[in-house]
Amino acid sequence: MMKEVVRGIESGALGVVGLIAFVLAFSLILVYVFRMRKSDRTTAKNMPLEDDLQAHNLMNGD
């Protein structure tokens, strides 16, 4: 099974499919990010800071 995958990558077929999938996913993520409202971006930007305090309180039993 693994040898077949390696041969497919070497022949270029799987490499091209992987590259197309990566470019498509990257493009869709960029479209999603640029279409977000400003309030959603601000919320997403501050999420790690808000969750850190909650996680700290949960770990300490507060």
MMTF fields as JSON, N, C-alpha, C and O atoms, coordinates in Angstrom:
{
  "mmtfVersion": "1.0.0",
  "mmtfProducer": "UNKNOWN",
  "numBonds": 247,
  "numAtoms": 248,
  "numGroups": 62,
  "numChains": 1,
  "numModels": 1,
  "chainsPerModel": [1],
  "groupsPerChain": [62],
  "chainIdList": ["A"],
  "bondAtomList": [4, 2, 8, 6, 12, 10, 16, 14, 20, 18, 24, 22, 28, 26, 32, 30, 36, 34, 40, 38, 44, 42, 48, 46, 52, 50, 56, 54, 60, 58, 64, 62, 68, 66, 72, 70, 76, 74, 80, 78, 84, 82, 88, 86, 92, 90, 96, 94, 100, 98, 104, 102, 108, 106, 112, 110, 116, 114, 120, 118, 124, 122, 128, 126, 132, 130, 136, 134, 140, 138, 144, 142, 148, 146, 152, 150, 156, 154, 160, 158, 164, 162, 168, 166, 172, 170, 176, 174, 180, 178, 184, 182, 188, 186, 192, 190, 196, 194, 200, 198, 204, 202, 208, 206, 212, 210, 216, 214, 220, 218, 224, 222, 228, 226, 232, 230, 236, 234, 240, 238, 244, 242],
  "bondOrderList": [1, 1, 1, 1, 1, 1, 1, 1, 1, 1, 1, 1, 1, 1, 1, 1, 1, 1, 1, 1, 1, 1, 1, 1, 1, 1, 1, 1, 1, 1, 1, 1, 1, 1, 1, 1, 1, 1, 1, 1, 1, 1, 1, 1, 1, 1, 1, 1, 1, 1, 1, 1, 1, 1, 1, 1, 1, 1, 1, 1, 1],
  "groupList": [{"groupName": "MET", "atomNameList": ["N", "CA", "C", "O"], "elementList": ["N", "C", "C", "O"], "formalChargeList": [0, 0, 0, 0], "bondAtomList": [1, 0, 2, 1, 3, 2], "bondOrderList": [1, 1, 2], "singleLetterCode": "M", "chemCompType": "L-PEPTIDE LINKING"}, {"groupName": "LYS", "atomNameList": ["N", "CA", "C", "O"], "elementList": ["N", "C", "C", "O"], "formalChargeList": [0, 0, 0, 0], "bondAtomList": [1, 0, 2, 1, 3, 2], "bondOrderList": [1, 1, 2], "singleLetterCode": "K", "chemCompType": "L-PEPTIDE LINKING"}, {"groupName": "GLU", "atomNameList": ["N", "CA", "C", "O"], "elementList": ["N", "C", "C", "O"], "formalChargeList": [0, 0, 0, 0], "bondAtomList": [1, 0, 2, 1, 3, 2], "bondOrderList": [1, 1, 2], "singleLetterCode": "E", "chemCompType": "L-PEPTIDE LINKING"}, {"groupName": "VAL", "atomNameList": ["N", "CA", "C", "O"], "elementList": ["N", "C", "C", "O"], "formalChargeList": [0, 0, 0, 0], "bondAtomList": [1, 0, 2, 1, 3, 2], "bondOrderList": [1, 1, 2], "singleLetterCode": "V", "chemCompType": "L-PEPTIDE LINKING"}, {"groupName": "ARG", "atomNameList": ["N", "CA", "C", "O"], "elementList": ["N", "C", "C", "O"], "formalChargeList": [0, 0, 0, 0], "bondAtomList": [1, 0, 2, 1, 3, 2], "bondOrderList": [1, 1, 2], "singleLetterCode": "R", "chemCompType": "L-PEPTIDE LINKING"}, {"groupName": "GLY", "atomNameList": ["N", "CA", "C", "O"], "elementList": ["N", "C", "C", "O"], "formalChargeList": [0, 0, 0, 0], "bondAtomList": [1, 0, 2, 1, 3, 2], "bondOrderList": [1, 1, 2], "singleLetterCode": "G", "chemCompType": "PEPTIDE LINKING"}, {"groupName": "ILE", "atomNameList": ["N", "CA", "C", "O"], "elementList": ["N", "C", "C", "O"], "formalChargeList": [0, 0, 0, 0], "bondAtomList": [1, 0, 2, 1, 3, 2], "bondOrderList": [1, 1, 2], "singleLetterCode": "I", "chemCompType": "L-PEPTIDE LINKING"}, {"groupName": "SER", "atomNameList": ["N", "CA", "C", "O"], "elementList": ["N", "C", "C", "O"], "formalChargeList": [0, 0, 0, 0], "bondAtomList": [1, 0, 2, 1, 3, 2], "bondOrderList": [1, 1, 2], "singleLetterCode": "S", "chemCompType": "L-PEPTIDE LINKING"}, {"groupName": "ALA", "atomNameList": ["N", "CA", "C", "O"], "elementList": ["N", "C", "C", "O"], "formalChargeList": [0, 0, 0, 0], "bondAtomList": [1, 0, 2, 1, 3, 2], "bondOrderList": [1, 1, 2], "singleLetterCode": "A", "chemCompType": "L-PEPTIDE LINKING"}, {"groupName": "LEU", "atomNameList": ["N", "CA", "C", "O"], "elementList": ["N", "C", "C", "O"], "formalChargeList": [0, 0, 0, 0], "bondAtomList": [1, 0, 2, 1, 3, 2], "bondOrderList": [1, 1, 2], "singleLetterCode": "L", "chemCompType": "L-PEPTIDE LINKING"}, {"groupName": "PHE", "atomNameList": ["N", "CA", "C", "O"], "elementList": ["N", "C", "C", "O"], "formalChargeList": [0, 0, 0, 0], "bondAtomList": [1, 0, 2, 1, 3, 2], "bondOrderList": [1, 1, 2], "singleLetterCode": "F", "chemCompType": "L-PEPTIDE LINKING"}, {"groupName": "TYR", "atomNameList": ["N", "CA", "C", "O"], "elementList": ["N", "C", "C", "O"], "formalChargeList": [0, 0, 0, 0], "bondAtomList": [1, 0, 2, 1, 3, 2], "bondOrderList": [1, 1, 2], "singleLetterCode": "Y", "chemCompType": "L-PEPTIDE LINKING"}, {"groupName": "ASP", "atomNameList": ["N", "CA", "C", "O"], "elementList": ["N", "C", "C", "O"], "formalChargeList": [0, 0, 0, 0], "bondAtomList": [1, 0, 2, 1, 3, 2], "bondOrderList": [1, 1, 2], "singleLetterCode": "D", "chemCompType": "L-PEPTIDE LINKING"}, {"groupName": "THR", "atomNameList": ["N", "CA", "C", "O"], "elementList": ["N", "C", "C", "O"], "formalChargeList": [0, 0, 0, 0], "bondAtomList": [1, 0, 2, 1, 3, 2], "bondOrderList": [1, 1, 2], "singleLetterCode": "T", "chemCompType": "L-PEPTIDE LINKING"}, {"groupName": "ASN", "atomNameList": ["N", "CA", "C", "O"], "elementList": ["N", "C", "C", "O"], "formalChargeList": [0, 0, 0, 0], "bondAtomList": [1, 0, 2, 1, 3, 2], "bondOrderList": [1, 1, 2], "singleLetterCode": "N", "chemCompType": "L-PEPTIDE LINKING"}, {"groupName": "PRO", "atomNameList": ["N", "CA", "C", "O"], "elementList": ["N", "C", "C", "O"], "formalChargeList": [0, 0, 0, 0], "bondAtomList": [1, 0, 2, 1, 3, 2], "bondOrderList": [1, 1, 2], "singleLetterCode": "P", "chemCompType": "L-PEPTIDE LINKING"}, {"groupName": "GLN", "atomNameList": ["N", "CA", "C", "O"], "elementList": ["N", "C", "C", "O"], "formalChargeList": [0, 0, 0, 0], "bondAtomList": [1, 0, 2, 1, 3, 2], "bondOrderList": [1, 1, 2], "singleLetterCode": "Q", "chemCompType": "L-PEPTIDE LINKING"}, {"groupName": "HIS", "atomNameList": ["N", "CA", "C", "O"], "elementList": ["N", "C", "C", "O"], "formalChargeList": [0, 0, 0, 0], "bondAtomList": [1, 0, 2, 1, 3, 2], "bondOrderList": [1, 1, 2], "singleLetterCode": "H", "chemCompType": "L-PEPTIDE LINKING"}],
  "groupTypeList": [0, 0, 1, 2, 3, 3, 4, 5, 6, 2, 7, 5, 8, 9, 5, 3, 3, 5, 9, 6, 8, 10, 3, 9, 8, 10, 7, 9, 6, 9, 3, 11, 3, 10, 4, 0, 4, 1, 7, 12, 4, 13, 13, 8, 1, 14, 0, 15, 9, 2, 12, 12, 9, 16, 8, 17, 14, 9, 0, 14, 5, 12],
  "groupIdList": [1, 2, 3, 4, 5, 6, 7, 8, 9, 10, 11, 12, 13, 14, 15, 16, 17, 18, 19, 20, 21, 22, 23, 24, 25, 26, 27, 28, 29, 30, 31, 32, 33, 34, 35, 36, 37, 38, 39, 40, 41, 42, 43, 44, 45, 46, 47, 48, 49, 50, 51, 52, 53, 54, 55, 56, 57, 58, 59, 60, 61, 62],
  "secStructList": [7, 2, 2, 2, 2, 2, 2, 2, 2, 2, 2, 6, 2, 2, 2, 2, 2, 2, 2, 2, 2, 2, 2, 2, 2, 2, 2, 2, 2, 2, 2, 2, 2, 2, 6, 1, 7, 2, 2, 2, 2, 2, 2, 2, 2, 2, 2, 2, 2, 2, 2, 2, 2, 2, 2, 2, 2, 2, 2, 2, 6, 7],
  "xCoordList": [0.827, 0.0, 0.876, 0.672, 1.846, 2.687, 3.553, 3.803, 4.011, 4.828, 4.03, 4.569, 2.741, 1.889, 1.711, 1.697, 1.574, 1.429, 2.7, 2.641, 3.851, 5.127, 5.312, 5.782, 4.949, 5.051, 4.13, 4.497, 2.935, 1.998, 2.533, 2.355, 3.188, 3.767, 4.918, 5.063, 5.726, 6.859, 6.411, 7.065, 5.296, 4.828, 4.2, 4.041, 3.844, 3.338, 1.84, 1.336, 1.102, -0.364, -0.871, -1.686, -0.396, -0.846, -0.283, -0.927, 0.891, 1.466, 0.636, 0.431, 0.161, -0.665, -2.004, -2.489, -2.606, -3.887, -3.72, -4.563, -2.645, -2.387, -2.177, -2.671, -1.452, -1.217, -2.52, -2.76, -3.349, -4.637, -5.519, -6.173, -5.544, -6.344, -5.84, -6.641, -4.526, -3.966, -4.308, -4.719, -4.142, -4.429, -5.909, -6.263, -6.771, -8.208, -8.571, -9.318, -8.042, -8.332, -7.799, -8.486, -6.599, -6.014, -6.843, -7.075, -7.286, -8.099, -9.432, -9.884, -10.063, -11.339, -11.178, -12.045, -10.083, -9.824, -9.631, -10.156, -8.887, -8.69, -10.005, -10.254, -10.843, -12.147, -12.972, -13.609, -12.966, -13.72, -13.226, -14.023, -11.92, -11.355, -11.66, -12.014, -11.526, -11.746, -13.222, -13.542, -14.119, -15.548, -16.121, -17.303, -15.305, -15.785, -16.109, -15.46, -17.122, -17.433, -16.374, -15.699, -16.244, -15.22, -15.466, -14.514, -16.709, -17.004, -16.603, -16.127, -16.794, -16.389, -14.872, -14.349, -14.168, -12.698, -12.19, -11.25, -12.806, -12.39, -12.642, -11.81, -13.784, -14.095, -13.091, -12.594, -12.789, -11.837, -10.434, -9.69, -10.081, -8.745, -8.56, -7.463, -9.612, -9.504, -9.839, -9.727, -10.24, -10.635, -9.55, -9.849, -8.318, -7.319, -7.126, -6.893, -7.219, -7.043, -8.22, -8.04, -9.437, -10.607, -10.613, -10.936, -10.266, -10.288, -9.179, -9.339, -8.053, -6.935, -7.332, -6.989, -8.049, -8.474, -9.458, -9.375, -10.384, -11.354, -10.655, -10.983, -9.718, -9.0, -8.182, -8.1, -7.582, -6.788, -7.679, -7.299, -8.858, -9.783, -10.265, -10.421, -10.5, -10.964, -9.882, -10.179, -8.627, -7.536, -7.282, -6.885, -7.51, -7.254, -8.473, -8.407, -9.587, -10.795, -11.538, -12.357, -11.27, -11.962, -13.331, -14.054],
  "yCoordList": [-1.193, 0.0, 1.265, 2.182, 1.284, 2.471, 2.651, 3.778, 1.538, 1.624, 2.22, 2.979, 1.876, 2.42, 3.924, 4.664, 4.372, 5.806, 6.538, 7.593, 5.978, 6.611, 6.645, 7.646, 5.563, 5.561, 6.604, 7.255, 6.767, 7.773, 9.178, 10.033, 9.41, 10.73, 10.983, 12.082, 9.961, 10.116, 10.375, 11.125, 9.763, 9.962, 11.34, 11.802, 11.995, 13.348, 13.47, 14.569, 12.382, 12.46, 12.886, 13.802, 12.228, 12.591, 13.947, 14.682, 14.271, 15.577, 16.709, 17.728, 16.53, 17.562, 17.669, 18.774, 16.534, 16.544, 17.218, 18.018, 16.9, 17.522, 19.02, 19.788, 19.435, 20.857, 21.591, 22.679, 21.005, 21.621, 21.705, 22.724, 20.639, 20.65, 21.725, 22.422, 21.86, 22.869, 24.278, 25.116, 24.545, 25.877, 26.195, 27.325, 25.226, 25.434, 25.739, 26.678, 24.948, 25.186, 26.542, 27.269, 26.887, 28.169, 29.324, 30.312, 29.201, 30.248, 30.412, 31.534, 29.293, 29.371, 30.0, 30.752, 29.698, 30.323, 31.829, 32.606, 32.243, 33.675, 34.384, 35.476, 33.768, 34.358, 34.491, 35.521, 33.464, 33.501, 34.622, 35.36, 34.746, 35.761, 37.176, 38.049, 37.405, 38.746, 39.13, 40.313, 38.166, 38.468, 38.608, 38.919, 38.385, 38.498, 39.947, 40.873, 40.126, 41.467, 41.896, 41.063, 43.199, 43.713, 43.239, 42.935, 43.174, 42.722, 41.256, 40.878, 40.432, 39.028, 38.894, 38.047, 39.73, 39.695, 40.089, 39.481, 41.113, 41.56, 40.468, 40.23, 39.81, 38.715, 37.583, 37.046, 37.218, 36.134, 36.51, 35.664, 37.775, 38.224, 38.125, 37.814, 38.383, 38.39, 37.053, 36.921, 36.074, 34.787, 34.119, 33.664, 34.031, 33.348, 34.002, 33.307, 35.315, 35.996, 35.738, 35.571, 35.704, 35.446, 34.014, 33.777, 33.061, 31.658, 31.315, 30.405, 32.021, 31.724, 31.93, 31.111, 33.009, 33.28, 32.215, 31.755, 31.818, 30.79, 29.449, 28.745, 29.085, 27.826, 27.84, 26.828, 28.976, 29.083, 28.883, 28.196, 29.483, 29.338, 27.901, 27.404, 27.231, 25.842, 24.923, 23.991, 25.174, 24.32, 24.487, 23.538, 25.684, 25.951, 25.703, 25.87, 25.309, 25.016, 26.261, 26.193, 27.385, 28.643, 28.71, 29.684],
  "zCoordList": [0.0, 0.0, 0.0, -0.795, 0.904, 1.01, -0.231, -0.66, -0.809, -2.014, -3.166, -3.973, -3.244, -4.3, -4.137, -5.121, -2.896, -2.637, -3.04, -3.673, -2.674, -3.02, -4.532, -5.074, -5.22, -6.678, -7.297, -8.275, -6.732, -7.237, -7.066, -7.933, -5.946, -5.706, -6.677, -7.212, -6.895, -7.804, -9.228, -9.953, -9.649, -11.019, -11.201, -12.332, -10.111, -10.201, -10.101, -9.87, -10.265, -10.241, -8.867, -8.764, -7.814, -6.474, -6.052, -5.303, -6.52, -6.207, -6.772, -6.114, -7.989, -8.628, -7.908, -7.667, -7.563, -6.848, -5.491, -5.084, -4.797, -3.5, -3.62, -2.794, -4.64, -4.848, -5.154, -4.631, -5.989, -6.318, -5.076, -4.849, -4.268, -3.043, -2.078, -1.456, -1.952, -1.062, -1.533, -0.731, -2.819, -3.361, -3.203, -2.866, -3.438, -3.298, -1.841, -1.568, -0.913, 0.504, 0.951, 1.669, 0.541, 0.908, 0.363, 1.061, -0.878, -1.497, -0.78, -0.555, -0.42, 0.289, 1.671, 2.117, 2.342, 3.643, 3.487, 4.284, 2.474, 2.24, 1.941, 2.452, 1.116, 0.8, 2.072, 2.292, 2.907, 4.163, 5.066, 5.645, 5.183, 6.081, 5.582, 6.374, 4.283, 3.766, 3.716, 3.6, 3.8, 3.794, 5.199, 5.35, 6.232, 7.604, 7.941, 7.455, 8.781, 9.265, 10.28, 10.885, 10.45, 11.359, 12.788, 13.508, 13.203, 14.565, 14.756, 15.826, 13.723, 13.808, 13.871, 14.595, 13.111, 13.157, 14.529, 15.041, 15.139, 16.46, 17.492, 18.368, 17.388, 18.303, 18.139, 19.129, 16.902, 16.642, 17.107, 17.603, 16.944, 17.339, 18.849, 19.314, 19.621, 21.076, 21.716, 22.935, 20.951, 21.518, 22.343, 23.448, 21.883, 22.713, 24.075, 25.064, 24.142, 25.417, 26.339, 27.545, 25.778, 26.602, 27.109, 28.273, 26.267, 26.649, 27.625, 28.439, 27.565, 28.445, 29.898, 30.751, 30.197, 31.561, 32.024, 33.163, 31.162, 31.527, 31.751, 32.706, 30.907, 31.061, 32.345, 33.041, 32.66, 33.889, 35.113, 36.061, 35.085, 36.212, 36.344, 37.459, 35.234, 35.294, 35.838, 36.586, 35.47, 35.923, 37.423, 38.099, 37.932, 39.345, 40.211, 41.429, 39.608, 40.384, 40.832, 41.748, 40.209, 40.593, 39.979, 40.188]
}
